[in-house]
Amino acid sequence: MAAKQTTSAIHKAVFTILVITSQLLYSQKKKNDTLKEESIKAISLYKKNFKEIIPAQTLQGEQLERLNSHSVADALRYFSGVQIKDYGGLGGLKTINIRSMGSQHVGVFYDGIQLGNAQNGLVDLGRYSLDDLEEISLYNGQKSEIFQPAKDFGSSGSIYLQPKTPVFKGTRKTNLVIRAKSASIDLFNPSFRLEQKISDRVSASFSGEFMQSDGIYRFRYAKKYPDGQQAYDTIAKRQDSDIRAKRFETSINGTLNNGSWNIRGYGYISNRGMPAPIVNGRFGGRGARLSDENYFVQANLRKKLFPKLETQLKAKFAYDYTHFMDTVRSQSIIHTDNTYIQRELYLSSSNIYSITPNWDVSLSGDFQYNNLDANLDNFSYPTRYTTLVALATTYQWNRFKILGSLLGTFTFEEVRKNKRPGDSREWTPAVFMSYQPEIIPELTLRAFYKRIFRLPTFNDLYYTNIGNTYLKPEFTNQYDVGFTYQKNYTNHFFKTFYAKVDGYYNKVQDKIVAAPNGSMFRWLMMNLGMVEIIGADVNIQAEMQLGKVKLRPLLSYTYQSARDISDPEDTFYRNQIPYTPWHSGSFSLMADYKDWSFNYSAMYVGERYDVNQDNIQYNYVQPWYTHDLSVQKKFNWANHQFKVSFEMNNIFNQYYDVVINYPMPGRNFKLILNFTL
């Protein structure tokens, strides 16, 4: 009852804030303030004013709209070195794994502040729409910038989601975009984004989205015999993947003399089916239900105090409510009806000082509070206090750049019941460097080393009959060498060429795994695992002009050998770890002709093995590939832009599983209408 009352109160507060915000936007619309376009652009340009050593993989602007992607998870498939776990349909869980180090090692940052989940360490990327995003960036190791919060130094790999910043052309004071999406999986998905000038230095935005789908789609059920052969029995319909979700977001952005600030509020409410695996010929009516409500408010202030000193302050409060109910009622399966409430408070201060034009140092300090409540029996009700301190420096000497950082992480936990783990104090270093040869100025050579860890999650430590409070952190050691080549051409056909190649070696120590403890209904979390990863990433992009047609091909390829080297006595010793393909890649070709835009993309994931670990024929998972096609047409109507997009996904109707027994949709279609006022 207390959780419901709290949720109701939050609903009322959020509704009041939205009404006030809407009234403010419309009242300010009547004012005749003048705002130069450059002052708003300065906000986004200011965020990019740093010396980057390790380049990111980036998708931005129209690229995001044209990659046949519905969510952030779909767009990230086009990056190299990435594995997406997708349990099917719009309502299924979608998580990311970078270079086979585990999803909990990936930091996901929204507008510069990390999205947290102390309960299980996972961020469901299916919750985040592309409609309001300006850019998606992926960094291996960490962003090679020292003017950032200490938290940004604390992941093995990072995803940065940058929301759009309002930009007004000419004398415009209001921007309004209305979208409507419909798809063959009974999708109804309207959304809008409103942007408003408030003063010479301040702008605001408000967006909302509704999504509903029954999630029903056809799939082929394949029965596998012990010798590994498959016999396709039937074509069935996927059930339990329905979703009904609402998202709203509001922000106020401003510029200062030598600075900027912004405040952002976010809310996501959904009720969805969590589809069960297809086993023993059972196709539907067996999944779980998940109701969740996620809210956060965050703020950022960035200011140059003196010619050589700049500071940045960040703050965030997040509230997450989750109700998980397993609808299966069976003597062999324990029925689950659990409620969880997470609260997070985050504060950060970062400071950078320029000793010389080529030498900068920074000091950052963060504090984070996490709390978890649940309706479980004998639950620990944990609270975690985390303090992070990061000292970093970067130096440039002619064509050589180097960055070094040292991160200190200190944690303390309290519990109402049961035992708590001991205090944790860890210091972890990182070194990044790059060199640009004078004889080949288009070429940049680079390398980095980083040691970092991830703390056990609340589920790892405290989950009833499973958790283990004696768990150690899970460490990774990362080594990377690579090069980037970028050249512009002046001929009529070939305009630009970009190539990025990396080879890497990673080692995960004290990997946290679950093992049976007496029976299949009692499991224990242990530090047993060690994984050795050798891989290579390749990214190639180009821009060409063929008459009036602009062509932009993009190619990515990944090779990974990720082997379990935990125990020589294991039957799966030195076997490829589950769901990691040796080869994967994607190809995309964008073409523009006048008001027409075309996009073709192909995705390939090679052979791999399922979660049973042993690399034997019975656990073998076949490669899968998909082909997608889209076309867009822009119209001008009464000085307003109207855009129609049609997408055909999985053109050849391939039936495949990203996670075994969780079938993905076959051929499907989507129509998108986009109107700009």
DAKACOR-V232020 format. One record per residue. PHI is phi in whole degrees, 0 to 359 (NA if undefined). Layout:
PHI ; PHI
//
This chain:
NA ; 297 ; 295 ; 294 ; 296 ; 298 ; 297 ; 298 ; 297 ; 295 ; 304 ; 297 ; 296 ; 296 ; 299 ; 297 ; 298 ; 294 ; 297 ; 297 ; 298 ; 297 ; 296 ; 297 ; 297 ; 287 ; 289 ; 288 ; 299 ; 281 ; 282 ; 249 ; 295 ; 253 ; 222 ; 289 ; 300 ; 295 ; 291 ; 281 ; 299 ; 300 ; 298 ; 289 ; 295 ; 297 ; 290 ; 258 ; 274 ; 208 ; 266 ; 266 ; 264 ; 259 ; 289 ; 265 ; 275 ; 225 ; 234 ; 209 ; 55 ; 293 ; 304 ; 295 ; 286 ; 252 ; 262 ; 50 ; 245 ; 266 ; 230 ; 302 ; 300 ; 296 ; 293 ; 292 ; 300 ; 275 ; 270 ; 279 ; 78 ; 244 ; 240 ; 256 ; 265 ; 231 ; 266 ; 94 ; 75 ; 286 ; 270 ; 284 ; 294 ; 228 ; 231 ; 241 ; 230 ; 256 ; 54 ; 65 ; 268 ; 108 ; 295 ; 290 ; 271 ; 260 ; 267 ; 248 ; 245 ; 246 ; 54 ; 87 ; 233 ; 291 ; 277 ; 250 ; 204 ; 291 ; 292 ; 231 ; 76 ; 251 ; 247 ; 281 ; 287 ; 292 ; 279 ; 251 ; 277 ; 273 ; 300 ; 257 ; 262 ; 269 ; 200 ; 238 ; 232 ; 240 ; 242 ; 273 ; 79 ; 194 ; 295 ; 277 ; 229 ; 264 ; 270 ; 203 ; 299 ; 300 ; 301 ; 291 ; 275 ; 258 ; 230 ; 285 ; 204 ; 224 ; 244 ; 248 ; 253 ; 255 ; 295 ; 292 ; 256 ; 303 ; 228 ; 243 ; 265 ; 60 ; 261 ; 295 ; 237 ; 224 ; 241 ; 222 ; 241 ; 241 ; 235 ; 219 ; 239 ; 222 ; 221 ; 291 ; 270 ; 48 ; 265 ; 236 ; 217 ; 274 ; 203 ; 210 ; 219 ; 245 ; 237 ; 218 ; 284 ; 247 ; 207 ; 300 ; 240 ; 232 ; 224 ; 221 ; 216 ; 215 ; 222 ; 214 ; 210 ; 233 ; 225 ; 217 ; 203 ; 280 ; 69 ; 274 ; 211 ; 277 ; 210 ; 256 ; 265 ; 244 ; 263 ; 253 ; 272 ; 304 ; 278 ; 94 ; 288 ; 246 ; 233 ; 283 ; 270 ; 198 ; 257 ; 232 ; 248 ; 283 ; 247 ; 64 ; 240 ; 286 ; 207 ; 221 ; 223 ; 230 ; 229 ; 220 ; 209 ; 222 ; 211 ; 235 ; 239 ; 213 ; 245 ; 239 ; 294 ; 60 ; 187 ; 205 ; 208 ; 201 ; 233 ; 224 ; 239 ; 221 ; 216 ; 219 ; 232 ; 213 ; 226 ; 218 ; 270 ; 250 ; 298 ; 275 ; 293 ; 273 ; 223 ; 55 ; 72 ; 261 ; 254 ; 205 ; 73 ; 238 ; 282 ; 259 ; 246 ; 229 ; 246 ; 218 ; 224 ; 234 ; 228 ; 209 ; 232 ; 220 ; 218 ; 217 ; 228 ; 230 ; 208 ; 272 ; 280 ; 223 ; 307 ; 248 ; 235 ; 228 ; 230 ; 214 ; 240 ; 225 ; 210 ; 204 ; 231 ; 232 ; 227 ; 234 ; 244 ; 227 ; 239 ; 247 ; 227 ; 275 ; 279 ; 286 ; 238 ; 211 ; 293 ; 267 ; 233 ; 283 ; 289 ; 237 ; 214 ; 242 ; 237 ; 232 ; 229 ; 249 ; 230 ; 221 ; 236 ; 225 ; 228 ; 213 ; 225 ; 235 ; 220 ; 231 ; 232 ; 266 ; 291 ; 222 ; 302 ; 249 ; 223 ; 237 ; 229 ; 220 ; 223 ; 232 ; 224 ; 235 ; 227 ; 224 ; 243 ; 232 ; 222 ; 226 ; 248 ; 203 ; 261 ; 279 ; 287 ; 56 ; 276 ; 277 ; 50 ; 281 ; 228 ; 241 ; 248 ; 236 ; 241 ; 235 ; 229 ; 233 ; 244 ; 217 ; 214 ; 224 ; 220 ; 237 ; 235 ; 54 ; 259 ; 248 ; 235 ; 218 ; 227 ; 231 ; 217 ; 225 ; 249 ; 252 ; 237 ; 232 ; 235 ; 220 ; 233 ; 238 ; 224 ; 278 ; 225 ; 65 ; 272 ; 238 ; 287 ; 289 ; 297 ; 242 ; 225 ; 227 ; 244 ; 227 ; 259 ; 208 ; 223 ; 234 ; 209 ; 212 ; 217 ; 247 ; 297 ; 293 ; 284 ; 229 ; 295 ; 283 ; 258 ; 232 ; 264 ; 207 ; 200 ; 206 ; 230 ; 212 ; 243 ; 209 ; 215 ; 232 ; 288 ; 301 ; 283 ; 299 ; 296 ; 301 ; 273 ; 235 ; 300 ; 306 ; 65 ; 232 ; 300 ; 221 ; 284 ; 263 ; 296 ; 266 ; 298 ; 259 ; 264 ; 232 ; 244 ; 241 ; 233 ; 215 ; 228 ; 188 ; 212 ; 232 ; 233 ; 221 ; 215 ; 258 ; 240 ; 253 ; 284 ; 287 ; 263 ; 267 ; 257 ; 220 ; 219 ; 222 ; 223 ; 226 ; 231 ; 224 ; 243 ; 214 ; 225 ; 236 ; 224 ; 258 ; 251 ; 55 ; 300 ; 275 ; 229 ; 256 ; 225 ; 299 ; 231 ; 99 ; 206 ; 288 ; 258 ; 229 ; 242 ; 226 ; 278 ; 222 ; 269 ; 240 ; 269 ; 216 ; 235 ; 246 ; 235 ; 237 ; 205 ; 213 ; 240 ; 228 ; 230 ; 227 ; 225 ; 207 ; 224 ; 227 ; 235 ; 243 ; 67 ; 265 ; 257 ; 262 ; 243 ; 225 ; 276 ; 226 ; 228 ; 226 ; 216 ; 225 ; 243 ; 218 ; 246 ; 241 ; 246 ; 278 ; 241 ; 291 ; 215 ; 301 ; 280 ; 290 ; 293 ; 259 ; 300 ; 65 ; 276 ; 297 ; 289 ; 304 ; 64 ; 254 ; 283 ; 290 ; 229 ; 204 ; 183 ; 212 ; 222 ; 222 ; 229 ; 254 ; 226 ; 235 ; 218 ; 53 ; 266 ; 256 ; 226 ; 234 ; 214 ; 238 ; 217 ; 228 ; 236 ; 227 ; 232 ; 281 ; 295 ; 200 ; 233 ; 276 ; 291 ; 283 ; 76 ; 294 ; 277 ; 244 ; 300 ; 295 ; 265 ; 290 ; 243 ; 293 ; 297 ; 223 ; 213 ; 223 ; 235 ; 234 ; 218 ; 215 ; 221 ; 230 ; 224 ; 258 ; 233 ; 250 ; 226 ; 54 ; 65 ; 238 ; 267 ; 234 ; 233 ; 244 ; 234 ; 234 ; 238 ; 235 ; 256 ; 53 ; 307 ; 269 ; 57 ; 284 ; 266 ; 206 ; 240 ; 284 ; 247 ; 304 ; 73 ; 241 ; 295 ; 266 ; 295 ; 277 ; 298 ; 212 ; 234 ; 216 ; 241 ; 234 ; 248 ; 228 ; 237 ; 247 ; 265
//
